[in-house]
């Protein structure tokens, strides 16, 4: 099937021309998409689809549907599943959950350590051909010697270490940012050093090993400055942050589990530093850290709810509304952050038939009832946004279409 999209504007070039998707001119479907923009479909290098082991939170099927609904055609799944993908056999078990005809492309991480336990290195060599990179996301590697060994092995294999940076010794039972809200409301805080301290340690190891290193979900001003300095020194380092860290801060917290994630929402000063990091290129990409949980797990308030929120279906609208419409970012820069840079860093091919179409004039209220994800906990619930995904095409095949 070939699709001819009438009335669309190419989001990066700004030119209004028909967009043709597909390679079968004998079968043409004309779609009237007047007033919409066609963008290179997005790539998220940090999602959790929960299979195998936790399908009550999310399945591969529901996760792929959520991604397509948000304009994504490539996602990289973190290893917080059971069994953890610490060997080739376990990684293949995860891939089987995709079924025979996956809606989009799902690229799994292998773990850095066996069972993500932080004790013994995983079978990185055995997984090198089917793991997009290596991560113990959800857990920081506590032992410096173990991270050094992991970087040396990743360097030998030509793979990226994708680090969740968190020093357990500094957590002290915290579950939100150690800031004004925590102090005023009697909550235990997570200090910023628990993140940036481990980044500083790892950057010294990158100097020793030459390993390709990527930092997950940075949230503090110190993290931004450390990575800025490392890039200036020529280290092979990249990083990501999420829409929630760029739009919200701990002043927006409510006594609701939908505001609880790890790392937590930080201060206004941290948020400002993250935005500066986006603008000057220190932060390379936007990743959602889409982390679905059950309603029961997220319904226990800030202290007792599970860490993690969903984000695939709101990322573009939130970023477009708060940064492109306001003139802080160009559409071209947002496409770099959400589509081009993630693929470039992780060696993911962009297919000509990967297109996401958005009605950027459509203003609506974020409502989790509209999500395709099984996870409904979003810090953006109730927010007014512009930019509804009306269609997504993966390798020329329509995988999402908004019904009128």
C-alpha positions as CSV (number, residue, x, y, z in Angstrom):
1,X,0.0,0.0,0.0
2,X,1.1,3.5,-0.8
3,X,-0.3,6.4,1.2
4,X,-0.5,10.0,-0.2
5,X,-0.9,12.5,2.6
6,X,-2.6,15.7,1.3
7,X,-2.3,19.0,3.0
8,X,0.6,18.2,5.3
9,X,3.6,20.3,6.1
10,X,7.1,18.7,6.4
11,X,7.9,19.7,10.0
12,X,11.6,20.3,9.5
13,X,11.5,22.0,6.0
14,X,8.3,23.8,6.6
15,X,7.2,23.2,3.0
16,X,3.6,22.2,2.3
17,X,3.7,19.3,-0.2
18,X,2.0,16.0,-0.5
19,X,3.9,13.3,1.4
20,X,4.1,9.8,-0.2
21,X,4.7,6.8,2.0
22,X,5.2,3.3,0.6
23,X,6.4,1.6,-2.6
24,X,3.3,0.2,-4.3
25,X,1.9,2.9,-6.6
26,X,-0.7,0.5,-7.9
27,X,-2.4,0.6,-4.4
28,X,-2.8,4.2,-3.3
29,X,-4.8,5.5,-0.4
30,X,-5.2,9.2,-0.2
31,X,-5.5,10.7,3.3
32,X,-6.6,14.3,3.9
33,X,-4.4,15.6,6.6
34,X,-4.8,19.4,6.0
35,X,-3.0,21.5,8.7
36,X,-0.9,18.6,10.0
37,X,2.9,18.2,10.1
38,X,4.7,15.1,9.0
39,X,7.9,14.4,11.0
40,X,10.5,11.7,11.1
41,X,9.0,9.2,13.5
42,X,10.6,9.2,17.0
43,X,13.0,6.9,18.7
44,X,13.0,6.4,22.5
45,X,16.1,4.7,24.0
46,X,14.6,4.3,27.4
47,X,11.3,2.4,27.9
48,X,9.9,-0.4,30.1
49,X,7.6,-2.9,28.4
50,X,7.6,-5.3,31.4
51,X,7.6,-8.6,29.6
52,X,8.5,-11.2,30.5
53,X,7.6,-11.4,34.1
54,X,5.3,-8.3,34.8
55,X,2.7,-8.4,32.1
56,X,0.1,-7.0,34.6
57,X,1.9,-3.7,34.3
58,X,2.4,-3.6,30.5
59,X,2.8,-6.1,27.6
60,X,4.9,-5.8,24.5
61,X,1.6,-5.5,22.6
62,X,0.3,-2.6,24.7
63,X,3.7,-0.9,24.9
64,X,4.1,-1.0,21.1
65,X,0.5,0.4,20.7
66,X,1.4,3.2,23.1
67,X,4.6,4.0,21.2
68,X,2.8,4.1,17.9
69,X,0.1,6.3,19.4
70,X,2.9,8.7,20.4
71,X,4.7,8.8,17.1
72,X,7.5,6.3,17.9
73,X,8.7,3.5,15.6
74,X,11.8,2.5,17.5
75,X,12.1,1.9,21.2
76,X,14.8,0.4,23.4
77,X,13.5,-1.7,26.3
78,X,15.2,-1.7,29.6
79,X,16.1,-5.0,31.4
80,X,13.8,-4.7,34.4
81,X,12.0,-7.9,33.5
82,X,12.1,-11.5,34.7
83,X,14.2,-13.3,33.8
84,X,16.6,-10.4,33.4
85,X,18.3,-10.4,29.9
86,X,21.7,-11.3,31.3
87,X,22.4,-14.1,28.8
88,X,21.6,-14.7,25.1
89,X,19.0,-17.2,26.1
90,X,17.2,-14.8,28.5
91,X,17.4,-12.0,25.9
92,X,15.8,-14.3,23.3
93,X,13.1,-15.1,25.8
94,X,12.2,-11.4,25.9
95,X,12.3,-11.1,22.1
96,X,9.8,-14.0,21.8
97,X,7.2,-11.8,23.6
98,X,7.1,-9.5,20.6
99,X,5.2,-12.1,18.6
100,X,5.5,-12.7,14.8
101,X,4.4,-9.3,13.5
102,X,5.5,-6.5,15.9
103,X,3.8,-3.2,15.3
104,X,7.1,-1.2,15.7
105,X,10.8,-2.1,16.2
106,X,11.7,-3.0,19.7
107,X,15.4,-3.2,20.6
108,X,16.2,-4.7,24.0
109,X,19.1,-3.9,26.3
110,X,21.2,-6.6,27.9
111,X,22.1,-6.2,31.5
112,X,25.5,-5.2,32.8
113,X,25.4,-7.7,35.7
114,X,23.8,-11.1,36.2
115,X,20.2,-10.7,37.4
116,X,20.9,-6.9,37.6
117,X,22.2,-7.7,41.1
118,X,25.4,-5.7,40.7
119,X,27.7,-8.6,41.7
120,X,29.0,-10.4,38.6
121,X,29.2,-9.2,35.0
122,X,26.5,-10.6,32.6
123,X,27.4,-12.6,29.5
124,X,27.9,-9.4,27.5
125,X,29.8,-11.2,24.7
126,X,27.0,-13.7,24.2
127,X,24.4,-10.9,23.9
128,X,26.5,-8.5,21.7
129,X,24.6,-9.3,18.5
130,X,21.1,-8.9,19.8
131,X,21.4,-6.3,22.6
132,X,21.3,-2.6,21.6
133,X,23.6,-1.8,24.5
134,X,24.1,-2.7,28.2
135,X,22.3,-1.3,31.2
136,X,21.3,-2.2,34.7
137,X,18.6,0.5,34.6
138,X,16.8,0.9,37.9
139,X,20.1,0.2,39.8
140,X,23.4,1.9,39.9
141,X,26.6,-0.1,39.7
142,X,27.8,0.4,43.2
143,X,31.3,-1.1,42.9
144,X,33.8,0.9,41.0
145,X,35.9,-2.1,40.0
146,X,32.8,-3.8,38.5
147,X,31.9,-0.8,36.4
148,X,35.5,-0.6,35.3
149,X,35.4,-4.2,34.2
150,X,32.0,-3.6,32.4
151,X,33.4,-0.6,30.5
152,X,36.5,-2.6,29.5
153,X,34.3,-5.4,28.1
154,X,31.9,-3.0,26.4
155,X,34.8,-1.2,24.8
156,X,36.2,-4.5,23.5
157,X,32.8,-5.4,22.1
158,X,32.1,-2.0,20.6
159,X,29.0,-1.5,22.7
160,X,27.6,1.3,24.8
161,X,27.3,1.3,28.6
162,X,24.0,3.0,29.4
163,X,24.2,3.9,33.1
164,X,21.5,4.5,35.7
165,X,23.6,6.6,38.1
166,X,22.6,6.2,41.7
167,X,24.7,5.8,44.9
168,X,22.7,3.7,47.3
169,X,24.7,4.9,50.3
170,X,23.3,8.4,49.8
171,X,19.6,7.5,49.4
172,X,18.8,7.2,53.1
173,X,15.2,6.0,52.4
174,X,14.4,9.0,50.2
175,X,11.7,8.9,47.6
176,X,11.3,12.5,46.3
177,X,13.8,15.3,45.8
178,X,15.5,16.6,49.0
179,X,14.1,20.1,48.5
180,X,11.6,22.5,49.8
181,X,8.5,20.3,49.2
182,X,10.1,17.4,51.1
183,X,11.0,19.7,54.0
184,X,7.7,21.4,54.2
185,X,5.6,18.2,54.0
186,X,7.7,15.8,56.1
187,X,9.0,13.6,53.3
188,X,12.4,11.9,53.1
189,X,14.4,13.4,50.3
190,X,16.9,12.0,47.7
191,X,19.9,14.2,47.5
192,X,21.3,15.3,44.1
193,X,24.7,13.9,44.9
194,X,23.3,10.3,44.7
195,X,23.1,11.0,41.0
196,X,25.9,13.3,40.1
197,X,28.5,11.6,42.4
198,X,28.2,8.4,40.5
199,X,28.4,10.2,37.1
200,X,31.6,11.8,38.2
201,X,33.0,8.4,39.2
202,X,32.0,6.9,35.9
203,X,33.5,9.7,33.8
204,X,36.9,9.0,35.4
205,X,36.5,5.4,34.3
206,X,35.6,6.5,30.8
207,X,38.9,8.4,30.7
208,X,40.7,5.2,31.6
209,X,38.8,2.9,29.2
210,X,37.7,5.0,26.2
211,X,34.3,3.3,26.6
212,X,31.2,4.7,24.9
213,X,29.1,5.9,27.8
214,X,25.5,7.1,27.9
215,X,23.8,8.5,31.1
216,X,20.2,7.8,31.7
217,X,17.6,10.4,32.8
218,X,19.8,13.1,34.2
219,X,18.0,15.4,36.6
220,X,20.5,17.7,38.4
221,X,22.4,20.8,37.5
222,X,25.6,19.2,38.6
223,X,25.0,16.3,36.2
224,X,24.7,18.7,33.3
225,X,27.9,20.5,34.2
226,X,29.8,17.2,34.6
227,X,28.7,16.0,31.2
228,X,29.4,19.4,29.6
229,X,32.9,19.3,30.9
230,X,33.4,15.7,29.8
231,X,32.3,16.5,26.2
232,X,34.7,19.5,26.2
233,X,37.5,17.1,27.1
234,X,36.5,14.8,24.1
235,X,35.1,11.9,26.0
236,X,32.7,9.6,24.2
237,X,29.8,10.6,26.4
238,X,26.1,11.3,25.7
239,X,23.0,11.7,27.9
240,X,19.3,12.0,28.0
241,X,16.6,13.6,30.1
242,X,12.8,13.3,30.1
243,X,10.0,15.7,29.4
244,X,8.9,15.7,33.0
245,X,12.3,17.0,34.2
246,X,12.2,19.9,31.7
247,X,8.6,21.0,32.4
248,X,8.0,20.2,36.1
249,X,9.9,20.6,39.3
250,X,9.4,19.8,43.0
251,X,7.2,22.8,43.3
252,X,4.7,21.0,41.2
253,X,4.5,18.0,43.5
254,X,1.2,16.8,44.9
255,X,0.4,14.0,47.3
256,X,-0.1,11.6,44.4
257,X,1.9,8.7,43.1
258,X,1.7,10.1,39.6
259,X,4.5,12.5,40.6
260,X,6.8,9.8,41.9
261,X,9.6,8.6,39.6
262,X,13.3,7.9,39.9
263,X,15.2,10.2,39.7
264,X,12.7,12.5,41.2
265,X,11.5,15.9,40.0
266,X,14.2,18.3,41.2
267,X,14.3,22.0,41.9
268,X,13.5,24.9,39.6
269,X,17.3,25.6,39.5
270,X,17.9,22.1,38.2
271,X,15.1,22.4,35.6
272,X,16.7,25.6,34.3
273,X,20.1,23.9,34.0
274,X,18.5,21.0,32.1
275,X,16.9,23.4,29.6
276,X,20.3,25.2,29.2
277,X,21.8,21.7,28.6
278,X,19.2,21.0,25.9
279,X,19.9,24.4,24.2
280,X,23.7,24.1,24.2
281,X,23.8,20.4,23.1
282,X,25.1,19.0,26.4
283,X,21.9,16.9,26.6
284,X,21.7,14.8,23.4
285,X,18.2,13.4,23.4
286,X,14.8,13.2,25.0
287,X,13.8,9.8,26.4
288,X,10.6,9.2,28.3
289,X,11.6,6.5,30.8
290,X,8.1,5.1,30.1
291,X,7.6,3.0,33.2
292,X,4.0,1.6,33.6
293,X,2.7,0.2,36.9
294,X,-0.7,-1.0,38.0
295,X,-3.2,1.4,39.4
296,X,-2.8,-0.2,42.8
297,X,0.9,0.2,42.8
298,X,0.6,3.9,41.9
299,X,-2.3,4.7,44.2
300,X,-0.5,4.8,47.5
301,X,0.7,8.4,47.6
302,X,4.2,9.8,47.3
303,X,5.8,7.7,50.0
304,X,4.5,4.3,49.2
305,X,3.7,4.3,45.5
306,X,6.0,2.5,43.0
307,X,8.6,4.6,41.2
308,X,7.8,5.4,37.6
309,X,5.4,7.2,35.2
310,X,4.3,6.7,31.6
311,X,5.4,9.0,28.9
312,X,5.3,7.7,25.3
313,X,1.9,9.1,24.5
314,X,2.5,12.6,25.9
315,X,6.2,13.3,25.1
316,X,5.8,15.2,21.8
317,X,2.7,17.2,22.8
318,X,4.3,18.3,26.1
319,X,7.6,19.2,24.4
320,X,5.9,21.0,21.5
321,X,3.6,22.9,23.8
322,X,6.2,24.1,26.3
323,X,9.2,24.5,24.0
324,X,8.3,24.9,20.3
325,X,5.2,27.0,20.6
326,X,6.9,29.2,23.1
327,X,9.9,29.8,20.9
328,X,12.5,28.1,23.1
329,X,13.2,25.3,20.6
330,X,12.7,25.1,16.9
331,X,10.8,22.1,15.5
332,X,14.0,21.0,13.8
333,X,15.8,20.9,17.2
334,X,12.9,18.9,18.8
335,X,13.2,16.4,15.9
336,X,16.9,16.1,16.5
337,X,16.3,15.4,20.2
338,X,13.4,12.9,19.7
339,X,14.3,11.2,16.4
340,X,17.7,11.9,14.9
341,X,20.2,12.0,17.8
342,X,18.9,8.8,19.6
343,X,19.3,6.8,16.4
344,X,22.7,8.3,15.6
345,X,24.1,7.5,19.0
346,X,22.8,3.9,19.2
347,X,23.2,3.0,15.5
348,X,19.5,2.6,14.8
349,X,18.5,3.0,11.2
350,X,16.0,5.6,10.1
351,X,13.7,4.1,7.5
352,X,12.2,6.3,4.8
353,X,8.7,5.0,5.7
354,X,9.0,6.0,9.4
355,X,6.7,9.0,9.6
356,X,4.6,10.5,12.4
357,X,1.9,13.0,11.6
358,X,0.6,15.5,14.2
359,X,-2.2,18.0,14.2
360,X,-0.3,20.8,16.0
361,X,-3.3,23.0,16.1
362,X,-5.3,20.5,18.1
363,X,-5.5,21.6,21.8
364,X,-6.6,19.0,24.2
365,X,-6.4,17.9,27.8
366,X,-4.1,15.0,28.7
367,X,-6.4,12.2,29.9
368,X,-5.0,8.7,30.7
369,X,-8.2,7.1,29.6
370,X,-7.0,7.8,26.1
371,X,-3.7,6.0,26.6
372,X,-3.0,2.7,24.8
373,X,-0.5,1.8,27.5
374,X,-1.8,-0.3,30.4
375,X,-0.1,2.3,32.7
376,X,-2.2,5.3,33.4
377,X,0.0,7.2,35.9
378,X,1.2,10.5,34.3
379,X,2.4,13.7,35.9
380,X,0.8,15.5,32.9
381,X,-2.8,14.4,33.6
382,X,-5.1,17.4,33.2
383,X,-2.5,19.5,31.3
384,X,-3.6,21.5,28.2
385,X,-1.4,20.6,25.3
386,X,-1.2,21.0,21.5
387,X,-0.1,18.3,19.1
388,X,-2.2,15.2,18.6
389,X,-0.7,12.2,16.8
390,X,-3.1,11.5,13.9
391,X,-1.1,8.8,12.2
392,X,2.2,6.8,12.5
393,X,3.8,4.8,9.8
394,X,6.5,2.3,10.5
395,X,8.6,1.2,7.5
396,X,5.7,2.3,5.2
397,X,3.0,0.5,7.1
398,X,0.3,2.5,9.0
399,X,0.5,1.4,12.7
400,X,-1.7,4.2,14.2
401,X,-4.5,6.3,12.8
402,X,-6.7,8.6,14.9
403,X,-10.3,8.0,14.1
404,X,-12.5,11.1,13.5
